[in-house]
Each structure stands twice: as C-alpha cells, then as structure tokens.
Amino acid sequence: MNTMGIIGWLILGGLAGWVASKITGNDASMGVGMNILVGIIGAFIGGWILSLFGAMGVSGFNIWSFLVALAGAVILLVIVNAFTGKKRYRANT
C-alpha cells in the first residue's frame, strides 16, 4: 500500500467510487468528494476481504488495485443502501 502517494489514492478512489456509484444507482446523490471517500474506504474493505483468502489487496496504481477498490466500494454502497432503505429502481418494460 505504500507504493501509491496521496494523489494516487485520490485518483484511484475517485474512479472506483464513481464506477461503484453507477453500478449501485447512487450516482445522482454523490459528488466528487463522496466518490473519492467511498473509493478509498472501498480499497480498504476490498483489501481486507482479499487478505482473508490470502490474496494481495491494493498494490499500487494498477488495474488490480482498481478492481479491489471497486469491489470494496460496491460492497460498501450496497450495505449503506440496505441501512438507508435506498433501492435501485428499474424501469418497467
């Protein structure tokens, strides 16, 4: 985790948080700051979950770290949505 500087964490967190908010349907209610925060917390969650299985979490500014942060951010937003009662709505076809 020490291979990335603050700017790397902000960029990775922002991208992962933004994509996760799109996946979970939270994009309209989240700004740039929340996307970054969710992505960074998601990186820690994803890294922790992977460490339980003996895998490496966030290892630098690369696609693997992005996927770890994205998975953790999606998990975080799903949990937040469950507690706040927000649901992802689909259009009836």
N, CA, C and O atoms as a GROMACS GRO file, in nm:
protein
  372
    1MET      N    1   0.080  -0.120   0.000
    1MET     CA    2   0.000   0.000   0.000
    1MET      C    3   0.085   0.126   0.000
    1MET      O    4   0.034   0.234  -0.029
    2ASN      N    5   0.208   0.116   0.031
    2ASN     CA    6   0.295   0.232   0.037
    2ASN      C    7   0.346   0.276  -0.099
    2ASN      O    8   0.416   0.377  -0.109
    3THR      N    9   0.313   0.202  -0.204
    3THR     CA   10   0.364   0.237  -0.336
    3THR      C   11   0.285   0.349  -0.402
    3THR      O   12   0.326   0.400  -0.506
    4MET      N   13   0.175   0.389  -0.344
    4MET     CA   14   0.094   0.497  -0.400
    4MET      C   15   0.100   0.618  -0.309
    4MET      O   16   0.097   0.606  -0.186
    5GLY      N   17   0.110   0.735  -0.369
    5GLY     CA   18   0.106   0.858  -0.293
    5GLY      C   19  -0.038   0.905  -0.274
    5GLY      O   20  -0.133   0.837  -0.314
    6ILE      N   21  -0.052   1.018  -0.214
    6ILE     CA   22  -0.184   1.074  -0.186
    6ILE      C   23  -0.261   1.098  -0.316
    6ILE      O   24  -0.380   1.069  -0.323
    7ILE      N   25  -0.195   1.150  -0.417
    7ILE     CA   26  -0.261   1.176  -0.546
    7ILE      C   27  -0.312   1.046  -0.606
    7ILE      O   28  -0.423   1.041  -0.659
    8GLY      N   29  -0.232   0.940  -0.598
    8GLY     CA   30  -0.274   0.810  -0.649
    8GLY      C   31  -0.397   0.758  -0.578
    8GLY      O   32  -0.489   0.706  -0.642
    9TRP      N   33  -0.400   0.771  -0.445
    9TRP     CA   34  -0.517   0.728  -0.368
    9TRP      C   35  -0.641   0.809  -0.408
    9TRP      O   36  -0.750   0.754  -0.420
   10LEU      N   37  -0.623   0.940  -0.427
   10LEU     CA   38  -0.738   1.024  -0.465
   10LEU      C   39  -0.792   0.986  -0.602
   10LEU      O   40  -0.913   0.977  -0.621
   11ILE      N   41  -0.703   0.963  -0.697
   11ILE     CA   42  -0.746   0.927  -0.833
   11ILE      C   43  -0.810   0.789  -0.834
   11ILE      O   44  -0.920   0.771  -0.887
   12LEU      N   45  -0.742   0.691  -0.775
   12LEU     CA   46  -0.796   0.555  -0.770
   12LEU      C   47  -0.928   0.552  -0.694
   12LEU      O   48  -1.024   0.490  -0.739
   13GLY      N   49  -0.933   0.620  -0.580
   13GLY     CA   50  -1.055   0.625  -0.501
   13GLY      C   51  -1.169   0.693  -0.576
   13GLY      O   52  -1.283   0.646  -0.572
   14GLY      N   53  -1.138   0.802  -0.643
   14GLY     CA   54  -1.241   0.873  -0.718
   14GLY      C   55  -1.299   0.789  -0.830
   14GLY      O   56  -1.420   0.784  -0.849
   15LEU      N   57  -1.212   0.723  -0.905
   15LEU     CA   58  -1.259   0.638  -1.015
   15LEU      C   59  -1.340   0.518  -0.964
   15LEU      O   60  -1.447   0.489  -1.015
   16ALA      N   61  -1.287   0.450  -0.862
   16ALA     CA   62  -1.357   0.334  -0.809
   16ALA      C   63  -1.490   0.374  -0.746
   16ALA      O   64  -1.590   0.306  -0.765
   17GLY      N   65  -1.492   0.484  -0.672
   17GLY     CA   66  -1.615   0.532  -0.611
   17GLY      C   67  -1.719   0.574  -0.714
   17GLY      O   68  -1.838   0.548  -0.697
   18TRP      N   69  -1.674   0.638  -0.822
   18TRP     CA   70  -1.766   0.681  -0.926
   18TRP      C   71  -1.828   0.561  -0.998
   18TRP      O   72  -1.949   0.557  -1.018
   19VAL      N   73  -1.745   0.465  -1.036
   19VAL     CA   74  -1.797   0.346  -1.105
   19VAL      C   75  -1.889   0.268  -1.012
   19VAL      O   76  -1.993   0.219  -1.056
   20ALA      N   77  -1.852   0.255  -0.885
   20ALA     CA   78  -1.937   0.184  -0.788
   20ALA      C   79  -2.071   0.255  -0.770
   20ALA      O   80  -2.174   0.190  -0.757
   21SER      N   81  -2.070   0.388  -0.770
   21SER     CA   82  -2.196   0.462  -0.755
   21SER      C   83  -2.284   0.444  -0.878
   21SER      O   84  -2.407   0.443  -0.867
   22LYS      N   85  -2.223   0.429  -0.996
   22LYS     CA   86  -2.300   0.399  -1.117
   22LYS      C   87  -2.362   0.260  -1.108
   22LYS      O   88  -2.479   0.242  -1.143
   23ILE      N   89  -2.284   0.162  -1.061
   23ILE     CA   90  -2.332   0.024  -1.051
   23ILE      C   91  -2.447   0.013  -0.951
   23ILE      O   92  -2.545  -0.057  -0.977
   24THR      N   93  -2.436   0.082  -0.838
   24THR     CA   94  -2.537   0.069  -0.732
   24THR      C   95  -2.651   0.169  -0.744
   24THR      O   96  -2.745   0.165  -0.665
   25GLY      N   97  -2.645   0.258  -0.840
   25GLY     CA   98  -2.753   0.355  -0.860
   25GLY      C   99  -2.747   0.474  -0.767
   25GLY      O  100  -2.848   0.542  -0.747
   26ASN      N  101  -2.632   0.503  -0.709
   26ASN     CA  102  -2.616   0.615  -0.616
   26ASN      C  103  -2.558   0.739  -0.682
   26ASN      O  104  -2.537   0.839  -0.613
   27ASP      N  105  -2.532   0.736  -0.810
   27ASP     CA  106  -2.456   0.843  -0.874
   27ASP      C  107  -2.521   0.980  -0.860
   27ASP      O  108  -2.451   1.079  -0.843
   28ALA      N  109  -2.652   0.986  -0.867
   28ALA     CA  110  -2.720   1.116  -0.862
   28ALA      C  111  -2.704   1.182  -0.725
   28ALA      O  112  -2.710   1.305  -0.715
   29SER      N  113  -2.684   1.103  -0.620
   29SER     CA  114  -2.678   1.159  -0.486
   29SER      C  115  -2.537   1.176  -0.433
   29SER      O  116  -2.518   1.218  -0.318
   30MET      N  117  -2.436   1.145  -0.514
   30MET     CA  118  -2.298   1.153  -0.468
   30MET      C  119  -2.219   1.253  -0.550
   30MET      O  120  -2.235   1.262  -0.671
   31GLY      N  121  -2.136   1.327  -0.483
   31GLY     CA  122  -2.047   1.420  -0.550
   31GLY      C  123  -1.907   1.364  -0.560
   31GLY      O  124  -1.882   1.248  -0.525
   32VAL      N  125  -1.815   1.446  -0.608
   32VAL     CA  126  -1.677   1.403  -0.626
   32VAL      C  127  -1.615   1.361  -0.494
   32VAL      O  128  -1.548   1.258  -0.486
   33GLY      N  129  -1.635   1.440  -0.391
   33GLY     CA  130  -1.577   1.409  -0.260
   33GLY      C  131  -1.625   1.277  -0.204
   33GLY      O  132  -1.546   1.199  -0.152
   34MET      N  133  -1.754   1.251  -0.216
   34MET     CA  134  -1.808   1.123  -0.167
   34MET      C  135  -1.758   1.007  -0.251
   34MET      O  136  -1.732   0.900  -0.198
   35ASN      N  137  -1.745   1.027  -0.382
   35ASN     CA  138  -1.690   0.921  -0.467
   35ASN      C  139  -1.549   0.885  -0.424
   35ASN      O  140  -1.515   0.767  -0.415
   36ILE      N  141  -1.467   0.985  -0.396
   36ILE     CA  142  -1.330   0.960  -0.352
   36ILE      C  143  -1.330   0.887  -0.218
   36ILE      O  144  -1.257   0.789  -0.200
   37LEU      N  145  -1.411   0.934  -0.124
   37LEU     CA  146  -1.417   0.873   0.008
   37LEU      C  147  -1.464   0.728   0.000
   37LEU      O  148  -1.406   0.639   0.062
   38VAL      N  149  -1.570   0.704  -0.077
   38VAL     CA  150  -1.621   0.567  -0.093
   38VAL      C  151  -1.517   0.478  -0.159
   38VAL      O  152  -1.501   0.362  -0.120
   39GLY      N  153  -1.446   0.529  -0.258
   39GLY     CA  154  -1.343   0.450  -0.326
   39GLY      C  155  -1.227   0.416  -0.236
   39GLY      O  156  -1.176   0.304  -0.240
   40ILE      N  157  -1.183   0.510  -0.153
   40ILE     CA  158  -1.071   0.484  -0.062
   40ILE      C  159  -1.113   0.385   0.046
   40ILE      O  160  -1.039   0.292   0.077
   41ILE      N  161  -1.231   0.405   0.105
   41ILE     CA  162  -1.280   0.309   0.205
   41ILE      C  163  -1.301   0.173   0.138
   41ILE      O  164  -1.272   0.069   0.198
   42GLY      N  165  -1.351   0.174   0.015
   42GLY     CA  166  -1.370   0.050  -0.060
   42GLY      C  167  -1.239  -0.023  -0.083
   42GLY      O  168  -1.236  -0.146  -0.081
   43ALA      N  169  -1.131   0.050  -0.105
   43ALA     CA  170  -1.000  -0.013  -0.123
   43ALA      C  171  -0.958  -0.086   0.003
   43ALA      O  172  -0.903  -0.196  -0.004
   44PHE      N  173  -0.983  -0.026   0.118
   44PHE     CA  174  -0.951  -0.092   0.244
   44PHE      C  175  -1.039  -0.215   0.267
   44PHE      O  176  -0.991  -0.320   0.311
   45ILE      N  177  -1.169  -0.202   0.237
   45ILE     CA  178  -1.261  -0.315   0.253
   45ILE      C  179  -1.222  -0.429   0.159
   45ILE      O  180  -1.212  -0.544   0.201
   46GLY      N  181  -1.202  -0.396   0.032
   46GLY     CA  182  -1.162  -0.497  -0.066
   46GLY      C  183  -1.031  -0.564  -0.030
   46GLY      O  184  -1.017  -0.686  -0.043
   47GLY      N  185  -0.934  -0.484   0.013
   47GLY     CA  186  -0.805  -0.539   0.054
   47GLY      C  187  -0.817  -0.630   0.175
   47GLY      O  188  -0.752  -0.734   0.182
   48TRP      N  189  -0.901  -0.592   0.270
   48TRP     CA  190  -0.921  -0.674   0.389
   48TRP      C  191  -0.987  -0.806   0.353
   48TRP      O  192  -0.945  -0.911   0.401
   49ILE      N  193  -1.090  -0.802   0.268
   49ILE     CA  194  -1.158  -0.925   0.228
   49ILE      C  195  -1.062  -1.017   0.153
   49ILE      O  196  -1.059  -1.138   0.179
   50LEU      N  197  -0.984  -0.963   0.061
   50LEU     CA  198  -0.890  -1.046  -0.013
   50LEU      C  199  -0.782  -1.104   0.078
   50LEU      O  200  -0.735  -1.216   0.056
   51SER      N  201  -0.741  -1.029   0.180
   51SER     CA  202  -0.640  -1.081   0.271
   51SER      C  203  -0.691  -1.201   0.350
   51SER      O  204  -0.612  -1.286   0.392
   52LEU      N  205  -0.821  -1.210   0.370
   52LEU     CA  206  -0.880  -1.327   0.436
   52LEU      C  207  -0.859  -1.454   0.354
   52LEU      O  208  -0.853  -1.564   0.409
   53PHE      N  209  -0.848  -1.438   0.222
   53PHE     CA  210  -0.827  -1.551   0.132
   53PHE      C  211  -0.681  -1.566   0.091
   53PHE      O  212  -0.649  -1.649   0.007
   54GLY      N  213  -0.593  -1.487   0.151
   54GLY     CA  214  -0.451  -1.497   0.122
   54GLY      C  215  -0.407  -1.423  -0.003
   54GLY      O  216  -0.293  -1.439  -0.046
   55ALA      N  217  -0.494  -1.344  -0.062
   55ALA     CA  218  -0.460  -1.269  -0.183
   55ALA      C  219  -0.414  -1.128  -0.146
   55ALA      O  220  -0.440  -1.080  -0.036
   56MET      N  221  -0.346  -1.063  -0.239
   56MET     CA  222  -0.299  -0.927  -0.218
   56MET      C  223  -0.409  -0.828  -0.252
   56MET      O  224  -0.482  -0.845  -0.350
   57GLY      N  225  -0.421  -0.725  -0.172
   57GLY     CA  226  -0.519  -0.621  -0.197
   57GLY      C  227  -0.464  -0.514  -0.289
   57GLY      O  228  -0.414  -0.545  -0.397
   58VAL      N  229  -0.472  -0.390  -0.246
   58VAL     CA  230  -0.425  -0.277  -0.325
   58VAL      C  231  -0.272  -0.279  -0.325
   58VAL      O  232  -0.209  -0.275  -0.220
   59SER      N  233  -0.214  -0.284  -0.445
   59SER     CA  234  -0.069  -0.300  -0.456
   59SER      C  235  -0.002  -0.184  -0.528
   59SER      O  236   0.118  -0.188  -0.554
   60GLY      N  237  -0.075  -0.083  -0.562
   60GLY     CA  238  -0.019   0.031  -0.634
   60GLY      C  239  -0.124   0.086  -0.729
   60GLY      O  240  -0.242   0.051  -0.719
   61PHE      N  241  -0.082   0.170  -0.819
   61PHE     CA  242  -0.175   0.231  -0.914
   61PHE      C  243  -0.180   0.142  -1.038
   61PHE      O  244  -0.108   0.165  -1.135
   62ASN      N  245  -0.267   0.041  -1.034
   62ASN     CA  246  -0.279  -0.054  -1.144
   62ASN      C  247  -0.422  -0.107  -1.152
   62ASN      O  248  -0.505  -0.074  -1.067
   63ILE      N  249  -0.451  -0.188  -1.253
   63ILE     CA  250  -0.588  -0.237  -1.275
   63ILE      C  251  -0.633  -0.328  -1.161
   63ILE      O  252  -0.750  -0.324  -1.124
   64TRP      N  253  -0.543  -0.409  -1.105
   64TRP     CA  254  -0.580  -0.496  -0.994
   64TRP      C  255  -0.627  -0.414  -0.874
   64TRP      O  256  -0.729  -0.446  -0.813
   65SER      N  257  -0.554  -0.310  -0.841
   65SER     CA  258  -0.591  -0.224  -0.728
   65SER      C  259  -0.725  -0.156  -0.755
   65SER      O  260  -0.807  -0.142  -0.664
   66PHE      N  261  -0.747  -0.114  -0.879
   66PHE     CA  262  -0.875  -0.054  -0.915
   66PHE      C  263  -0.989  -0.153  -0.894
   66PHE      O  264  -1.093  -0.116  -0.839
   67LEU      N  265  -0.970  -0.277  -0.936
   67LEU     CA  266  -1.075  -0.378  -0.920
   67LEU      C  267  -1.100  -0.411  -0.773
   67LEU      O  268  -1.215  -0.431  -0.733
   68VAL      N  269  -0.995  -0.414  -0.694
   68VAL     CA  270  -1.010  -0.438  -0.549
   68VAL      C  271  -1.089  -0.323  -0.487
   68VAL      O  272  -1.183  -0.346  -0.411
   69ALA      N  273  -1.051  -0.200  -0.519
   69ALA     CA  274  -1.121  -0.082  -0.466
   69ALA      C  275  -1.265  -0.078  -0.514
   69ALA      O  276  -1.355  -0.043  -0.438
   70LEU      N  277  -1.288  -0.112  -0.640
   70LEU     CA  278  -1.423  -0.113  -0.695
   70LEU      C  279  -1.511  -0.215  -0.624
   70LEU      O  280  -1.624  -0.185  -0.587
   71ALA      N  281  -1.459  -0.336  -0.604
   71ALA     CA  282  -1.537  -0.439  -0.534
   71ALA      C  283  -1.570  -0.394  -0.392
   71ALA      O  284  -1.683  -0.411  -0.346
   72GLY      N  285  -1.473  -0.340  -0.323
   72GLY     CA  286  -1.497  -0.292  -0.187
   72GLY      C  287  -1.596  -0.177  -0.183
   72GLY      O  288  -1.679  -0.170  -0.093
   73ALA      N  289  -1.587  -0.087  -0.280
   73ALA     CA  290  -1.679   0.028  -0.285
   73ALA      C  291  -1.821  -0.018  -0.314
   73ALA      O  292  -1.916   0.035  -0.256
   74VAL      N  293  -1.837  -0.115  -0.402
   74VAL     CA  294  -1.972  -0.169  -0.431
   74VAL      C  295  -2.028  -0.233  -0.304
   74VAL      O  296  -2.145  -0.213  -0.271
   75ILE      N  297  -1.947  -0.311  -0.234
   75ILE     CA  298  -1.992  -0.374  -0.109
   75ILE      C  299  -2.034  -0.266  -0.009
   75ILE      O  300  -2.139  -0.278   0.054
   76LEU      N  301  -1.952  -0.162   0.005
   76LEU     CA  302  -1.985  -0.053   0.097
   76LEU      C  303  -2.117   0.013   0.060
   76LEU      O  304  -2.200   0.035   0.148
   77LEU      N  305  -2.138   0.045  -0.067
   77LEU     CA  306  -2.261   0.113  -0.108
   77LEU      C  307  -2.384   0.023  -0.094
   77LEU      O  308  -2.492   0.072  -0.062
   78VAL      N  309  -2.368  -0.106  -0.119
   78VAL     CA  310  -2.480  -0.199  -0.101
   78VAL      C  311  -2.521  -0.202   0.046
   78VAL      O  312  -2.640  -0.202   0.078
   79ILE      N  313  -2.421  -0.205   0.136
   79ILE     CA  314  -2.450  -0.205   0.280
   79ILE      C  315  -2.516  -0.074   0.321
   79ILE      O  316  -2.614  -0.074   0.395
   80VAL      N  317  -2.463   0.039   0.273
   80VAL     CA  318  -2.522   0.170   0.305
   80VAL      C  319  -2.666   0.177   0.253
   80VAL      O  320  -2.755   0.224   0.324
   81ASN      N  321  -2.688   0.130   0.130
   81ASN     CA  322  -2.824   0.132   0.074
   81ASN      C  323  -2.919   0.044   0.155
   81ASN      O  324  -3.036   0.078   0.169
   82ALA      N  325  -2.870  -0.068   0.208
   82ALA     CA  326  -2.954  -0.156   0.288
   82ALA      C  327  -2.997  -0.087   0.418
   82ALA      O  328  -3.111  -0.103   0.461
   83PHE      N  329  -2.907  -0.011   0.478
   83PHE     CA  330  -2.940   0.057   0.603
   83PHE      C  331  -3.023   0.183   0.581
   83PHE      O  332  -3.104   0.219   0.667
   84THR      N  333  -3.005   0.249   0.469
   84THR     CA  334  -3.081   0.372   0.444
   84THR      C  335  -3.212   0.345   0.371
   84THR      O  336  -3.294   0.436   0.357
   85GLY      N  337  -3.232   0.223   0.325
   85GLY     CA  338  -3.356   0.188   0.257
   85GLY      C  339  -3.358   0.228   0.111
   85GLY      O  340  -3.462   0.216   0.046
   86LYS      N  341  -3.246   0.274   0.058
   86LYS     CA  342  -3.242   0.312  -0.084
   86LYS      C  343  -3.234   0.186  -0.169
   86LYS      O  344  -3.155   0.096  -0.142
   87LYS      N  345  -3.317   0.181  -0.271
   87LYS     CA  346  -3.318   0.066  -0.361
   87LYS      C  347  -3.287   0.112  -0.502
   87LYS      O  348  -3.311   0.227  -0.538
   88ARG      N  349  -3.233   0.022  -0.579
   88ARG     CA  350  -3.206   0.052  -0.719
   88ARG      C  351  -3.333   0.023  -0.797
   88ARG      O  352  -3.384  -0.089  -0.797
   89TYR      N  353  -3.383   0.124  -0.864
   89TYR     CA  354  -3.507   0.110  -0.938
   89TYR      C  355  -3.478   0.081  -1.085
   89TYR      O  356  -3.387   0.137  -1.145
   90ARG      N  357  -3.559  -0.007  -1.140
   90ARG     CA  358  -3.551  -0.036  -1.283
   90ARG      C  359  -3.680   0.008  -1.348
   90ARG      O  360  -3.787   0.001  -1.287
   91ALA      N  361  -3.670   0.052  -1.471
   91ALA     CA  362  -3.790   0.090  -1.546
   91ALA      C  363  -3.866  -0.036  -1.584
   91ALA      O  364  -3.806  -0.135  -1.626
   92ASN      N  365  -3.996  -0.031  -1.569
   92ASN     CA  366  -4.078  -0.146  -1.610
   92ASN      C  367  -4.087  -0.151  -1.760
   92ASN      O  368  -4.112  -0.050  -1.826
   93THR      N  369  -4.066  -0.270  -1.814
   93THR     CA  370  -4.072  -0.283  -1.959
   93THR      C  371  -4.186  -0.371  -2.000
   93THR      O  372  -4.208  -0.394  -2.118
   0.00000   0.00000   0.00000
